[in-house]
């Protein structure tokens, strides 16, 4: 099996033993992104909406490095430390996505790395 590792300095560098994304065939698996500023590697804000916006910006940077855009996302997974923030995810998605929307799941979690309130990962298809 062969695959291509995708990296960009426009998104936070990996803070563990993983790649920002890996492409296998036409599918690209983007690792979970949290709301870190790529330059400072610190949380952008404590505000949940600002964190969600930053996560989408980080995803967009990795997706662009893979040669794609949000229209290529087939699956979006959202992890929230407080599911009460889910309407904010819908709000920001409505600003960034157009139909047809990707499949999506939302999972409530006890904690996320670096104290983030949100993390998202995606699968996109470049075919």
C-alpha positions in Angstrom: 0.0 0.0 0.0 1.3 3.4 -0.8 0.2 6.7 0.5 1.2 10.3 0.5 1.7 12.4 3.6 0.3 15.9 3.4 1.8 18.8 5.4 1.4 22.5 5.4 2.8 25.3 7.6 -0.6 27.1 7.2 -2.1 24.7 9.8 -0.8 23.8 13.2 2.0 21.3 13.1 1.4 17.8 14.5 1.7 17.8 18.3 2.1 14.0 18.4 3.0 11.0 16.4 0.7 11.6 13.4 0.5 13.4 10.1 -1.7 16.4 9.3 -3.2 14.3 6.6 -2.6 11.1 4.6 -3.8 10.4 1.0 -4.5 6.9 -0.1 -5.8 6.7 -3.7 -8.4 9.5 -4.1 -9.2 9.6 -0.4 -7.6 12.1 2.0 -7.8 11.5 5.8 -7.3 14.8 7.6 -6.2 14.4 11.3 -8.2 16.1 14.0 -7.7 19.8 14.1 -8.1 21.9 17.2 -8.2 25.7 17.3 -4.5 26.4 17.5 -3.1 29.4 15.7 -0.5 27.9 13.3 2.1 30.6 14.0 2.0 30.5 17.8 0.6 27.0 18.4 -1.7 28.4 21.1 -5.5 28.4 21.4 -6.9 31.4 19.4 -9.5 32.2 22.1 -11.7 30.8 24.9 -14.7 31.8 22.8 -16.4 28.7 21.4 -17.4 30.3 18.1 -13.9 31.7 17.5 -12.5 28.2 18.2 -14.9 26.7 15.6 -13.9 29.3 13.0 -10.2 28.5 13.6 -10.7 24.8 13.3 -12.4 25.3 9.9 -9.5 27.5 8.9 -7.0 24.9 9.9 -8.9 22.2 8.1 -9.1 24.4 5.0 -5.4 24.8 5.0 -4.7 21.1 5.1 -7.3 20.4 2.5 -5.8 23.0 0.2 -2.4 21.4 0.7 -4.0 18.1 -0.5 -5.3 19.8 -3.6 -9.0 20.0 -2.4 -11.6 22.3 -1.0 -14.6 22.0 1.3 -16.8 20.6 -1.6 -14.6 17.5 -1.6 -15.4 16.6 2.1 -17.5 13.5 2.3 -17.4 13.0 6.1 -16.9 15.5 8.9 -16.6 14.4 12.5 -17.1 17.0 15.2 -15.9 16.5 18.8 -17.2 19.0 21.4 -16.6 19.3 25.1 -20.1 20.9 25.4 -22.8 19.8 23.0 -24.6 23.1 23.7 -22.1 24.6 21.3 -23.4 22.5 18.4 -25.7 25.3 17.1 -22.5 27.3 16.6 -21.0 24.6 14.5 -24.1 24.7 12.3 -23.9 28.5 12.1 -20.3 28.5 11.0 -20.9 25.6 8.5 -23.7 27.5 6.9 -21.2 30.3 6.2 -18.6 28.0 4.7 -20.4 25.1 3.0 -23.0 24.8 0.2 -25.2 21.8 -0.5 -24.7 19.0 -0.8 -23.4 18.9 2.7 -21.0 16.2 3.9 -22.1 13.3 6.1 -21.4 14.4 9.7 -21.3 13.1 13.2 -21.1 15.1 16.5 -19.7 13.5 19.6 -19.6 14.9 23.1 -16.3 14.3 24.8 -14.9 15.0 28.3 -11.8 16.8 27.2 -9.7 17.7 24.2 -6.0 18.4 23.7 -4.7 21.7 25.0 -8.0 22.6 26.6 -9.8 23.0 23.3 -13.6 23.1 23.2 -13.8 21.6 19.7 -11.9 19.3 17.4 -12.8 18.1 13.9 -11.5 15.7 11.3 -12.5 15.1 7.8 -12.3 12.6 5.0 -12.3 14.0 1.5 -12.4 12.5 -2.0 -10.3 14.1 -4.7 -11.8 11.9 -7.5 
